[in-house]
Amino acid sequence: MTDSDVATLRAFNRAYTLELGLLDTHLDGSPFTLSEARVLYELAHRESPTAADIARALHLDRAQMSRTLKRFAARGLTEARDNPAHGRQQLLSLTAEGRSVFAGLNASTQQRIAMMLEDLGPIRRQKLIDAARAITEVFHPEPSGAVILRGMQSGDLGMIVHRQMLLYGAEFGYDDSYETLIARILAEFLEAFDPQRDDAWIADLNGRIAGSVFLTADDQPDTARLRLLYVEPEARGTGLGRRLVETCVGKARALGYRRIVLWTDGQLKAARKLYERAGFTRLEAKPARYFGQEIVSETWAMDI
């Protein structure tokens, strides 16, 4: 983490609080502060919570929570009943008036955000939505679903070129010649695709690409080539890389290949471990200059 990282996040914080009107004394022209509106939201979306439940969820101290609930009760927005499972606790809920007030506030906020999004135009709007989804997931990760290995869909190859270039550029210093290479490889793969000798697997995690690997015919007889294996950082350490390699090898065997080969860069240590564990043997390692880097060019193979 650098000072620039901190400054970037702070700049984002200033921008979004200003644009969403979060610095206003009251939210969206209502009589409620932002924290009060959030308490109303929790009351509307929870089944009989306690004050402590809401305070924990919103990181509010007890005194602030108590003052807010007293104001709500005085306006007839909330009601409380004893918790039969815990005599010292009270279960909270919105009254009919409270539900009506929340519905009005919610509709006002919904309309304001919709208008802001409409003003952005389609490209900027989608960029904002994607960024908001990504930021939300950083702080509140979705439960990881099962990773699905599926076939190619429209747009996959372009996304794989994009992600691999960004990742290998950041992690290993590869220059744009790598992007040119993988774009060419994938274009040729798609143009010459033959299901009797080629295949591809896209790792799908919660609707996002988490990795991929490709199987193609090699120039040598009865030989397949494993190509462009990669795993997104969020999916590393989950066994996905091993699963992709094993799936690729298994399909090569099923298609009748007797051997499978691959090329890699010596500095890709995690990938090299995967290949070794899968049964590949390094046949050749020699210094070379690729992608603007001095690397060790390695060829690996396995009889299947």
N, C-alpha and C positions, 0 to 999 in steps of 0.2 A: 504494500500500500504506500502511496506517495502523497505529498501535499496536494498535487494536482488531482488525485482521486478524490480527496476530501473536498477540494474546491468544486469539483464537478457535481458531487452529490449535493453540496450546499446550494449551488446555483440552481439545480433542479428543484430543490425544496422551495426556494424563493419564487421560482417561476410557477410551480403548480399551485402554491397557496394563493398567489396573486390572481392567477387565471380562474381558479375555482371560487374565488371570493371568500376564502377561509380566514382572511384577516378582518373581515367585517365583524362588527359587534354582534350582529345577529345573522343567522344563516338564511339566505334566500328571502329576505324581507319578513321572516317570521319573528316571533318574540323570543326565540330560543337561540342560545349560544351553540357553537359547534359541539361542545361536549354534551350539552343537554339534548341536542338532536340525536347524537349517537346513543345516548341512554334510551331515548324513545325508540330508536331502531331496534335495540336489543330487546326491549320489552315487547315489541311487536313481533319479533321473530324467534323468541324463546318460549318454551312451555313452562310457565310458572317458575321463573328464576327467583333466586334470592338476591338481596342487595350485594352480597359478597360475590355471587357468580358474575354479576355485571361489572363490579369493580375490578375483579381479576381480569376479565376479558378486555376491559378498556384501560387497564393500568391506572385507575383512579384511586386516590386515597379515600379512606372511610369517611372523613369529614366532608369532602367534596361530594361524595355519593349521597351522604345523608342530607346535605342541604338541597341537592337536586331533587331527591325524592320528596322532601317536605314541600318544595314549591309545586311539584306535580300534584301531590295530594291536595294542596290548598286550592288548586284550580280544578279539582275533580277529574284529573286525568288517570289516576292510578287507584288501585285498591289492593289491600293486603289481607291475607288470611293465614292462620297458624299452620305451620307445617306439621302434619300428623306424625311424621317420621323424626322430627326434631323440634321439641317443644320451645326452644329458644329462637327459632328461625321463623320468618314469615315469607310466604310465597307471594310474589308480586304479579300483577297483571294490569293491562289497560282497561279502563272503563269504556263504555260505548263512546263517551265524549273523547276519551284518550285515543281510541281507534280512529275516530273521525278527524281529530287534529293531526294525527300521524299521517293519515291518508292524504290530507291537504298538503302537508309539508313534503311528503314523498313525491306527490304529483308536481309540486313546484320545482323541486330539485331535479326531477326527471326532465321536465321541460327545459330548464336552464341548461343542463348538460347537453340535451339533444340539440338545442340551438347553437351551442358552442361548437359541437361536432359538425353540424351542418355548415357552419361558416368556414370550417377548415378546408372543405373540398375533399374529394375521395382519396387522393394520394396521401395528403397530410393526415387525414382522419385515420386511415388504415395504419399508418406509421405510428400514430399515437396509441391506437388500440393495441397493437402488437407490443409496444413498449410497456404499456400499462399492465398487460397480461404477464409479461416477463418479470416486471418488478414485483407484482403481487406474488408470483410463484417463488421468487427469491425469499421473501419474508414468510410466506405461508405455503410451503411446498404441498402440492397435491400428493396423496398417497400414491406411491409408485405402482402403476399397474403392471401387468405382465408384459414383457417385451415380446412383440409379435414379429416374426420374420415373414415378410410378405414379398411379393413380386413388385416389379417396377410400376409406377403410376406416372401420369403426365406431370412434368415439372421436377421429378426426382433427380434426374441427371444434372440439371442446371444447379439444383440446390447442393448436390454432392460436390460439384466443382467449386462452388462458392465456399462451402464450409471447409473442405480440405485445404483450399488455398489459404484461407484465414488462419486455420489451426496450424498448418505446417509453416506458414510464414511467421506466426507469432512464436511458436515453440522451437523451431529449428532454423529460422532465418532464410527459408526458401524464397527465391525471388519469383518474378512473374513467369519465368520459363516453366515453372512447375505447373502453373495454371494452364498454360498452353498445351503442355504434354497431356494432362489428365482430360482436358476438354477434347483433344484429338482421340485419345484412347476410348472415351465414352461415346463419342460420335461414331467412331468405327464400330464399336460394339453394337450400337443400336442399328446401324445401317446393315451390318452383316449378321444380325442375330439369327441363330439356328438353334431351336430348342433341342435338337439331337446332339449338340455339342457345347452349347453355351447356357449360362444361367446367371441370375443375379438375386441377391437378397438384401432387402432394405429392412433394417431394424426399426420398428415403430414403437415409440414409447409415448403413451398418452397423446397420440396423434401427431407426434413430431419425429423426424428422422433422428435416430440415436446412433446410427452407424450403418455400414454396408460392406459388401464384398462381392467380387465378380469372378466368374469362371469362364474362361475362353479356351479355345483350342490353340495349342502351341504349334510352331512350325515343325517340330519333331513328331514322328509317327507315334500314335497312341499316347500322346502327352498332352496334359491340360496345364493351364497356367492360372494360378490364383493372383488376382490383381486388385489393387486399390482398397485393401482392407483399411478401415478406420473406425474409431469409436469416439463419440462425443465425450467431452470431459465429464459431464453429469452421469454418464453410464459406465465410466471406467471403474474397475474393481468389482463389477457385478457378475463377471463371468461371461459377459456378452461377446468379448473378443474371441474367447475360446469357442463359444457356441457358433460364431460366424465361420471360424476356420474349420471346425468339425463338420458343419453343414456343407461347406464348399467341398471338402475332401470326400464326404459321403456321396455327394451328387456326382463327383468325378468318377468315383468307383462304380456307381449305378449306371453311368453312361458308357462304361466299358473302357475307360482310360486305364492305362497300366502305370502311369507315372504322373506326378503333378510337380510343377516347378514354380518358383517365384523369385522376384528380385526385391531387395530391400536395401536401405541405407543403414550402415553400421551403428549410427547414433540412435536409431529407433529401437531402444533397448526393450521396451515392453513388448513390441511386436516380435522381436527376435526370440524372446522367451516363449511366446505363444507358439511360434513355429517349432521350436525345439521340443516343447512338451507334446505337440501334436504328432511328432515323429519325423519332422523334416531334418535333413542334414545339410550343413553348409558345405557347398562344393567349391566355392571360390570367393575370395575376398581380396580386393585390390584398391589402392588409392585412385580416386577419380575426382573430377570437378563437375558437379551437376548443380543446377538450380542456384548458382552463385555461391556455392559452398565447396570446400574441400572435404570430401566424404570418403567412406569406405564402401565401395560398391560390392554388394554381396549377392550371390546366387545360391538358393537353397532348393532342395529336391527331396521327394519321397516316393518310393515305389509303393503302389497301392494294389 
